[in-house]
C-alpha cells in the first residue's frame, strides 16, 4: 500500500495566498490580507479532486504557524479557518479580538 503524497504549502505573497500542492499540482489555496500586526484569512478553497486529503487543514495549520512566527494576530473571516481554529485550541492565542469601545 502506497502512502499518500504529502501536502506542501508555500506562501505566494505576490498573490496574497498560501498554495497547497499534492504531487506538484495546486490542490487548494487560502487567500489572506495582511496589515500591521494582523493577517485576515479570508477564503480557503480546495479543488474537489483533492478533498478529504487534509489539504484545507494543511493550509490552515501552515498559515497559523506562519502568523505565530511573524507575531501576527489572526482574523478568521473564512468559515473553514474559524471552525478549524475552534477545534484546535492550541491556536486560540492567535485569534484577533476587537477591543474597540466605539459605539454609534
OpenMM code with the backbone's topology and positions (N, CA, C; nanometers):
from openmm import Vec3, app, unit

residues = "UNK UNK UNK UNK UNK UNK UNK UNK UNK UNK UNK UNK UNK UNK UNK UNK UNK UNK UNK UNK UNK UNK UNK UNK UNK UNK UNK UNK UNK UNK UNK UNK UNK UNK UNK UNK UNK UNK UNK UNK UNK UNK UNK UNK UNK UNK UNK UNK UNK UNK UNK UNK UNK UNK UNK UNK UNK UNK UNK UNK UNK UNK UNK UNK UNK UNK UNK UNK UNK UNK UNK UNK UNK UNK UNK UNK UNK UNK UNK UNK UNK UNK UNK UNK UNK UNK UNK UNK UNK UNK UNK UNK UNK UNK UNK UNK UNK UNK UNK UNK UNK UNK UNK UNK".split()
positions = [
    Vec3(0.0852, -0.1186, 0.0000),
    Vec3(0.0000, 0.0000, 0.0000),
    Vec3(0.0892, 0.1242, 0.0000),
    Vec3(0.0652, 0.2162, -0.0908),
    Vec3(0.1428, 0.3393, -0.1013),
    Vec3(0.0877, 0.4446, -0.0065),
    Vec3(0.1782, 0.5159, 0.0594),
    Vec3(0.1374, 0.6261, 0.1460),
    Vec3(0.0950, 0.7435, 0.0583),
    Vec3(-0.0044, 0.8199, 0.1036),
    Vec3(-0.0448, 0.9373, 0.0246),
    Vec3(0.0688, 1.0373, 0.0160),
    Vec3(0.0712, 1.1102, -0.0930),
    Vec3(0.1739, 1.2139, -0.1112),
    Vec3(0.1527, 1.3225, -0.0060),
    Vec3(0.2620, 1.3775, 0.0468),
    Vec3(0.2473, 1.4837, 0.1458),
    Vec3(0.1987, 1.6131, 0.0804),
    Vec3(0.1231, 1.6880, 0.1576),
    Vec3(0.0776, 1.8196, 0.1138),
    Vec3(0.1892, 1.9188, 0.1452),
    Vec3(0.2312, 1.9949, 0.0462),
    Vec3(0.3294, 2.1006, 0.0692),
    Vec3(0.2599, 2.2347, 0.0524),
    Vec3(0.2940, 2.3279, 0.1384),
    Vec3(0.2299, 2.4597, 0.1365),
    Vec3(0.3383, 2.5658, 0.1221),
    Vec3(0.3129, 2.6601, 0.0316),
    Vec3(0.4021, 2.7736, 0.0121),
    Vec3(0.3217, 2.9030, 0.0183),
    Vec3(0.3912, 3.0113, 0.0460),
    Vec3(0.3296, 3.1436, 0.0546),
    Vec3(0.3600, 3.2198, -0.0734),
    Vec3(0.2571, 3.2489, -0.1513),
    Vec3(0.2716, 3.3317, -0.2713),
    Vec3(0.2315, 3.4732, -0.2312),
    Vec3(0.3267, 3.5475, -0.1754),
    Vec3(0.2968, 3.6820, -0.1232),
    Vec3(0.2485, 3.7777, -0.2315),
    Vec3(0.2957, 3.7602, -0.3541),
    Vec3(0.2520, 3.8477, -0.4633),
    Vec3(0.1027, 3.8308, -0.4898),
    Vec3(0.0500, 3.7110, -0.4665),
    Vec3(-0.0923, 3.6830, -0.4893),
    Vec3(-0.1723, 3.6854, -0.3596),
    Vec3(-0.1073, 3.7131, -0.2455),
    Vec3(-0.1735, 3.7135, -0.1148),
    Vec3(-0.2472, 3.5832, -0.0881),
    Vec3(-0.1739, 3.4725, -0.1054),
    Vec3(-0.2374, 3.3441, -0.0778),
    Vec3(-0.1328, 3.2361, -0.0503),
    Vec3(-0.1751, 3.1417, 0.0298),
    Vec3(-0.0977, 3.0205, 0.0504),
    Vec3(-0.1467, 2.9195, -0.0519),
    Vec3(-0.0548, 2.8412, -0.1072),
    Vec3(-0.0896, 2.7388, -0.2052),
    Vec3(-0.0480, 2.6022, -0.1526),
    Vec3(-0.1410, 2.5088, -0.1564),
    Vec3(-0.1123, 2.3708, -0.1176),
    Vec3(-0.0993, 2.2877, -0.2442),
    Vec3(0.0033, 2.2051, -0.2452),
    Vec3(0.0274, 2.1193, -0.3609),
    Vec3(0.0330, 1.9734, -0.3186),
    Vec3(-0.0226, 1.8903, -0.4036),
    Vec3(-0.0140, 1.7458, -0.3899),
    Vec3(0.0415, 1.6934, -0.5210),
    Vec3(0.1538, 1.6265, -0.5147),
    Vec3(0.2136, 1.5741, -0.6371),
    Vec3(0.2455, 1.6821, -0.7388),
    Vec3(0.2798, 1.8016, -0.6928),
    Vec3(0.3149, 1.9108, -0.7828),
    Vec3(0.1973, 1.9910, -0.8345),
    Vec3(0.0759, 1.9438, -0.8127),
    Vec3(-0.0444, 2.0132, -0.8602),
    Vec3(-0.1021, 2.1001, -0.7483),
    Vec3(-0.1513, 2.2200, -0.7844),
    Vec3(-0.2181, 2.3046, -0.6851),
    Vec3(-0.3487, 2.2359, -0.6462),
    Vec3(-0.3579, 2.2020, -0.5181),
    Vec3(-0.4747, 2.1310, -0.4672),
    Vec3(-0.5686, 2.2237, -0.3914),
    Vec3(-0.5175, 2.3380, -0.3457),
    Vec3(-0.6003, 2.4312, -0.2718),
    Vec3(-0.5257, 2.5597, -0.2430),
    Vec3(-0.6019, 2.6617, -0.2058),
    Vec3(-0.5441, 2.7919, -0.1736),
    Vec3(-0.6157, 2.8513, -0.0526),
    Vec3(-0.5437, 2.9368, 0.0182),
    Vec3(-0.6003, 3.0137, 0.1286),
    Vec3(-0.5604, 3.1591, 0.1070),
    Vec3(-0.6582, 3.2418, 0.0756),
    Vec3(-0.6337, 3.3835, 0.0484),
    Vec3(-0.6280, 3.4614, 0.1794),
    Vec3(-0.5413, 3.5640, 0.1800),
    Vec3(-0.5269, 3.6447, 0.3002),
    Vec3(-0.5004, 3.7902, 0.2658),
    Vec3(-0.5209, 3.8737, 0.3671),
    Vec3(-0.4838, 4.0151, 0.3633),
    Vec3(-0.3999, 4.0405, 0.4872),
    Vec3(-0.2911, 4.1121, 0.4693),
    Vec3(-0.2021, 4.1434, 0.5821),
    Vec3(-0.2062, 4.2922, 0.6112),
    Vec3(-0.2014, 4.3237, 0.7390),
    Vec3(-0.1879, 4.4608, 0.7868),
    Vec3(-0.0904, 4.4554, 0.9035),
    Vec3(-0.0511, 4.5684, 0.9541),
    Vec3(0.0449, 4.5692, 1.0638),
    Vec3(-0.0108, 4.4922, 1.1832),
    Vec3(0.0578, 4.3860, 1.2190),
    Vec3(0.0200, 4.3061, 1.3352),
    Vec3(-0.0957, 4.2106, 1.3144),
    Vec3(-0.1465, 4.2004, 1.1916),
    Vec3(-0.2675, 4.1217, 1.1675),
    Vec3(-0.2637, 4.0532, 1.0315),
    Vec3(-0.3166, 3.9324, 1.0264),
    Vec3(-0.3443, 3.8663, 0.8994),
    Vec3(-0.4899, 3.8216, 0.9028),
    Vec3(-0.5638, 3.8563, 0.7983),
    Vec3(-0.7023, 3.8130, 0.7842),
    Vec3(-0.7040, 3.6987, 0.6840),
    Vec3(-0.7474, 3.5820, 0.7283),
    Vec3(-0.7614, 3.4660, 0.6398),
    Vec3(-0.9041, 3.4699, 0.5867),
    Vec3(-0.9172, 3.5079, 0.4603),
    Vec3(-1.0488, 3.5436, 0.4071),
    Vec3(-1.1185, 3.4346, 0.3272),
    Vec3(-1.0429, 3.3409, 0.2706),
    Vec3(-1.1084, 3.2387, 0.1884),
    Vec3(-1.0161, 3.1191, 0.1710),
    Vec3(-1.0704, 3.0009, 0.1910),
    Vec3(-0.9968, 2.8771, 0.1684),
    Vec3(-1.0756, 2.7945, 0.0679),
    Vec3(-1.0043, 2.7433, -0.0311),
    Vec3(-1.0708, 2.6639, -0.1343),
    Vec3(-0.9835, 2.5438, -0.1708),
    Vec3(-1.0454, 2.4260, -0.1715),
    Vec3(-0.9766, 2.3035, -0.2082),
    Vec3(-1.0429, 2.2483, -0.3329),
    Vec3(-0.9621, 2.2132, -0.4321),
    Vec3(-1.0138, 2.1516, -0.5543),
    Vec3(-1.0870, 2.0237, -0.5140),
    Vec3(-1.2106, 2.0047, -0.5621),
    Vec3(-1.2885, 1.8864, -0.5239),
    Vec3(-1.2147, 1.7532, -0.5457),
    Vec3(-1.1260, 1.7486, -0.6430),
    Vec3(-1.0490, 1.6261, -0.6694),
    Vec3(-0.9641, 1.5886, -0.5478),
    Vec3(-0.9223, 1.6880, -0.4682),
    Vec3(-0.8305, 1.6650, -0.3568),
    Vec3(-0.8978, 1.6698, -0.2199),
    Vec3(-1.0296, 1.6872, -0.2164),
    Vec3(-1.0994, 1.6913, -0.0876),
    Vec3(-1.0789, 1.5599, -0.0132),
    Vec3(-1.0692, 1.5705, 0.1181),
    Vec3(-1.0506, 1.4523, 0.2008),
    Vec3(-0.9062, 1.4099, 0.2168),
    Vec3(-0.8130, 1.4898, 0.1660),
    Vec3(-0.6707, 1.4589, 0.1760),
    Vec3(-0.5966, 1.5492, 0.2743),
    Vec3(-0.6700, 1.6260, 0.3538),
    Vec3(-0.6073, 1.7120, 0.4531),
    Vec3(-0.5522, 1.8419, 0.3983),
    Vec3(-0.5945, 1.8789, 0.2777),
    Vec3(-0.5416, 1.9995, 0.2138),
    Vec3(-0.5837, 2.1250, 0.2905),
    Vec3(-0.7104, 2.1369, 0.3242),
    Vec3(-0.7586, 2.2538, 0.3981),
    Vec3(-0.6912, 2.2668, 0.5337),
    Vec3(-0.6748, 2.1551, 0.6013),
    Vec3(-0.6071, 2.1568, 0.7311),
    Vec3(-0.4609, 2.1959, 0.7163),
    Vec3(-0.3946, 2.1453, 0.6136),
    Vec3(-0.2535, 2.1802, 0.5909),
    Vec3(-0.2393, 2.3289, 0.5631),
    Vec3(-0.3282, 2.3846, 0.4819),
    Vec3(-0.3250, 2.5276, 0.4527),
    Vec3(-0.3434, 2.6092, 0.5805),
    Vec3(-0.4430, 2.5711, 0.6585),
    Vec3(-0.4743, 2.6456, 0.7802),
    Vec3(-0.3609, 2.6361, 0.8810),
    Vec3(-0.3118, 2.5160, 0.9049),
    Vec3(-0.2024, 2.4985, 1.0008),
    Vec3(-0.0790, 2.5791, 0.9579),
    Vec3(-0.0468, 2.5742, 0.8295),
    Vec3(0.0693, 2.6483, 0.7800),
    Vec3(0.0494, 2.7989, 0.8003),
    Vec3(-0.0689, 2.8498, 0.7653),
    Vec3(-0.0976, 2.9925, 0.7799),
    Vec3(-0.0882, 3.0354, 0.9262),
    Vec3(-0.1417, 2.9542, 1.0154),
    Vec3(-0.1388, 2.9890, 1.1572),
    Vec3(0.0024, 2.9793, 1.2154),
    Vec3(0.0778, 2.8786, 1.1741),
    Vec3(0.2164, 2.8683, 1.2203),
    Vec3(0.2988, 2.9869, 1.1701),
    Vec3(0.2741, 3.0289, 1.0461),
    Vec3(0.3454, 3.1452, 0.9914),
    Vec3(0.3057, 3.2722, 1.0663),
    Vec3(0.1763, 3.2862, 1.0979),
    Vec3(0.1304, 3.4029, 1.1736),
    Vec3(0.1987, 3.4075, 1.3098),
    Vec3(0.2067, 3.2932, 1.3753),
    Vec3(0.2729, 3.2874, 1.5062),
    Vec3(0.4201, 3.3274, 1.4937),
    Vec3(0.4873, 3.2742, 1.3934),
    Vec3(0.6294, 3.3045, 1.3731),
    Vec3(0.6519, 3.4531, 1.3453),
    Vec3(0.5551, 3.5165, 1.2778),
    Vec3(0.5668, 3.6584, 1.2437),
    Vec3(0.5071, 3.7508, 1.3499),
    Vec3(0.4531, 3.6936, 1.4578),
    Vec3(0.3953, 3.7741, 1.5651),
    Vec3(0.2642, 3.8414, 1.5267),
    Vec3(0.1857, 3.7775, 1.4399),
    Vec3(0.0603, 3.8353, 1.3926),
    Vec3(-0.0605, 3.7758, 1.4649),
    Vec3(-0.1628, 3.8568, 1.4816),
    Vec3(-0.2937, 3.8084, 1.5246),
    Vec3(-0.3671, 3.7625, 1.3990),
    Vec3(-0.4648, 3.6738, 1.4175),
    Vec3(-0.5367, 3.6149, 1.3043),
    Vec3(-0.6846, 3.6508, 1.3129),
    Vec3(-0.7354, 3.7106, 1.2068),
    Vec3(-0.8772, 3.7356, 1.1922),
    Vec3(-0.9295, 3.6292, 1.0967),
    Vec3(-1.0049, 3.5341, 1.1493),
    Vec3(-1.0550, 3.4218, 1.0697),
    Vec3(-1.1883, 3.4588, 1.0062),
    Vec3(-1.1824, 3.5231, 0.8902),
    Vec3(-1.3023, 3.5598, 0.8152),
    Vec3(-1.3608, 3.4352, 0.7486),
    Vec3(-1.2747, 3.3487, 0.6999),
    Vec3(-1.3154, 3.2256, 0.6331),
    Vec3(-1.3797, 3.1301, 0.7343),
    Vec3(-1.5008, 3.0807, 0.7064),
    Vec3(-1.5671, 2.9889, 0.7997),
    Vec3(-1.4875, 2.8599, 0.8240),
    Vec3(-1.4184, 2.8107, 0.7224),
    Vec3(-1.3390, 2.6892, 0.7418),
    Vec3(-1.2285, 2.7144, 0.8435),
    Vec3(-1.1573, 2.8248, 0.8298),
    Vec3(-1.0490, 2.8584, 0.9220),
    Vec3(-1.1039, 2.8807, 1.0626),
    Vec3(-1.2144, 2.9524, 1.0740),
    Vec3(-1.2744, 2.9779, 1.2053),
    Vec3(-1.3122, 2.8465, 1.2733),
    Vec3(-1.3731, 2.7557, 1.1989),
    Vec3(-1.4106, 2.6255, 1.2546),
    Vec3(-1.2889, 2.5440, 1.2931),
    Vec3(-1.1856, 2.5482, 1.2105),
    Vec3(-1.0629, 2.4734, 1.2371),
    Vec3(-0.9979, 2.5244, 1.3653),
    Vec3(-0.9930, 2.6563, 1.3787),
    Vec3(-0.9337, 2.7152, 1.4993),
    Vec3(-1.0142, 2.6774, 1.6238),
    Vec3(-1.1461, 2.6716, 1.6119),
    Vec3(-1.2301, 2.6338, 1.7255),
    Vec3(-1.2020, 2.4894, 1.7682),
    Vec3(-1.1670, 2.4038, 1.6736),
    Vec3(-1.1367, 2.2629, 1.7035),
    Vec3(-0.9919, 2.2413, 1.7471),
    Vec3(-0.9086, 2.3437, 1.7369),
    Vec3(-0.7674, 2.3341, 1.7725),
    Vec3(-0.7323, 2.4477, 1.8688),
    Vec3(-0.7679, 2.4309, 1.9954),
    Vec3(-0.7493, 2.5398, 2.0924),
    Vec3(-0.6032, 2.5815, 2.1125),
    Vec3(-0.5093, 2.4997, 2.0682),
    Vec3(-0.3683, 2.5381, 2.0804),
    Vec3(-0.3349, 2.6593, 1.9932),
    Vec3(-0.4262, 2.6971, 1.9032),
    Vec3(-0.4074, 2.8166, 1.8202),
    Vec3(-0.4947, 2.9336, 1.8665),
    Vec3(-0.5688, 2.9145, 1.9735),
    Vec3(-0.6610, 3.0178, 2.0221),
    Vec3(-0.5947, 3.1491, 2.0579),
    Vec3(-0.4683, 3.1430, 2.0991),
    Vec3(-0.3978, 3.2652, 2.1376),
    Vec3(-0.3730, 3.3578, 2.0194),
    Vec3(-0.3873, 3.3072, 1.8973),
    Vec3(-0.3645, 3.3895, 1.7784),
    Vec3(-0.4877, 3.4695, 1.7357),
    Vec3(-0.6039, 3.4330, 1.7879),
    Vec3(-0.7296, 3.4934, 1.7432),
    Vec3(-0.7332, 3.6430, 1.7729),
    Vec3(-0.7649, 3.7192, 1.6707),
    Vec3(-0.7807, 3.8642, 1.6857),
    Vec3(-0.9108, 3.8912, 1.7593),
    Vec3(-0.9039, 3.9804, 1.8552),
    Vec3(-1.0233, 4.0230, 1.9288),
    Vec3(-1.0360, 4.1727, 1.9149),
    Vec3(-1.1508, 4.2162, 1.8695),
    Vec3(-1.1758, 4.3594, 1.8556),
    Vec3(-1.1940, 4.4188, 1.9945),
    Vec3(-1.1092, 4.5116, 2.0281),
    Vec3(-1.1143, 4.5728, 2.1610),
    Vec3(-1.1686, 4.7162, 2.1560),
    Vec3(-1.2315, 4.7515, 2.0462),
    Vec3(-1.2833, 4.8862, 2.0310),
    Vec3(-1.4003, 4.9099, 2.1247),
    Vec3(-1.4096, 5.0297, 2.1762),
    Vec3(-1.5233, 5.0671, 2.2607),
    Vec3(-1.6106, 5.1716, 2.1901),
    Vec3(-1.5856, 5.1918, 2.0619),
    Vec3(-1.6619, 5.2903, 1.9851),
    Vec3(-1.8045, 5.2384, 1.9647),
    Vec3(-1.9023, 5.3267, 1.9848),
    Vec3(-2.0427, 5.2932, 1.9605),
    Vec3(-2.1047, 5.4043, 1.8770),
    Vec3(-2.2230, 5.3768, 1.8255),
    Vec3(-2.2942, 5.4782, 1.7450),
    Vec3(-2.3414, 5.5922, 1.8297),
] * unit.nanometer
topology = app.Topology()
chain = topology.addChain("A")
for resn in residues:
    res = topology.addResidue(resn, chain)
    for name in ("N", "CA", "C"):
        topology.addAtom(name, app.Element.getBySymbol(name[0]), res)
